[in-house]
Amino acid sequence: MNTNFLRRWSRPKVVLVISTLAESPAHTLRVVSGLKNTGATLVLVQLAPSDTFSASGREIPFLVRAVAAIFERNSGRDADQAFLWAEILSEVTVLGSTPLERIPPLVDSLAADLVVLTAPEIGRIRFRALNDVDTDLFSRLRVPILVYGMRMEMTPWNGREPRKILVPVAFGPGLDLQIRFACRFARRHHGCLTVLHVFQECEANADPWQRTPVSVESKLPISDLKQEGIMCPMEIVVGVGYPERKILSFNEQKPHDLILMGGSRTMNSLPGSSHSVTHAVIAQASCPVLILGSAIIGASSDLTESVSELSTA
């Protein structure tokens, strides 16, 4: 990965949207409509059920069938909706059914900068990779993944930019990249960041000064961000408890347009838990969630680049 990756992630030129038959076509079309504001080339693929996939790839995509069915009914309001859907789809490359294991090669072949899931569960479905190892999209893809679940409020994304961005952070590998990307992303959308670190109960006995916003700020690359000219408005807050609960409750109390999850501990299972903090957040969040986990892990070696190289990315 070269020094342009932060810029690519912040300004995606190619976006792959993955949907399923189980969803409402209207939800998928709302997602696609919102993404059109990015100016990126959009490619929409329907995830194929394993028992119905046709190797020819000539199956008619479900959204096209849905639009055709509405035209056939030809009833006033439905026809208006069909025209709207047809207009949206006319600017999108719509692919036929594709099995899950072909998604990673598709991302590579498209040189996609961002993958969008219209349902959180898509990222957790297990499949067999080319190396015969079971994996999922969250672990396999080396680009950011944006999740728009049916329960997520998308109103701020309809014609508007995400201005209020919540950034839960964990200390460890990938933190610098997460904060750098978050600042670039916020600057592009004229937004501001709320950086949230949750100290777990086992850390509650630490000295009080170690659990303050000032202590968290000392672990962030603030001086580097200022030197690189990518600093943005930022608030730092702390909490104590289970990270996923605190992240979700904080977002309920102070709603944000987007939650930006990083790598490191947020992608790992908690002690005694069968799921990660990230998985818990995307399952219950009321706003879209942007996940950098595997992309950040794959880019960790690039932290050795000089400040001058990063500032030109």
Secondary structure, DSSP 8 states (H G I E B T S, - for coil): --TTHHHHHHS-SEEEEEEETTS-HHHHHHHHHHHGGGT-EEEEEEE--TTT--TT-----HHHHHHHHHHHH--HHHHHHHHHHHHHHHTSEEEEEE-GGGHHHHHHHHT-SEEEESSGGGGG--EE-TTS-EE-HHHH--S-EEE--TTS--GGGSSS---EEEEEE-SSTTHHHHHHHHHHHHHHTT-EEEEEEEE-GGGTTS-GGGGSHHHHHTTS-HHHHHHHT----EEEEEEES-HHHHHHHHHHHS--SEEEE-SGGGGSB-TT-SSBHHHHHHHH-SS-EEE-HHHHHHHGGGGGS-HHHHHT-
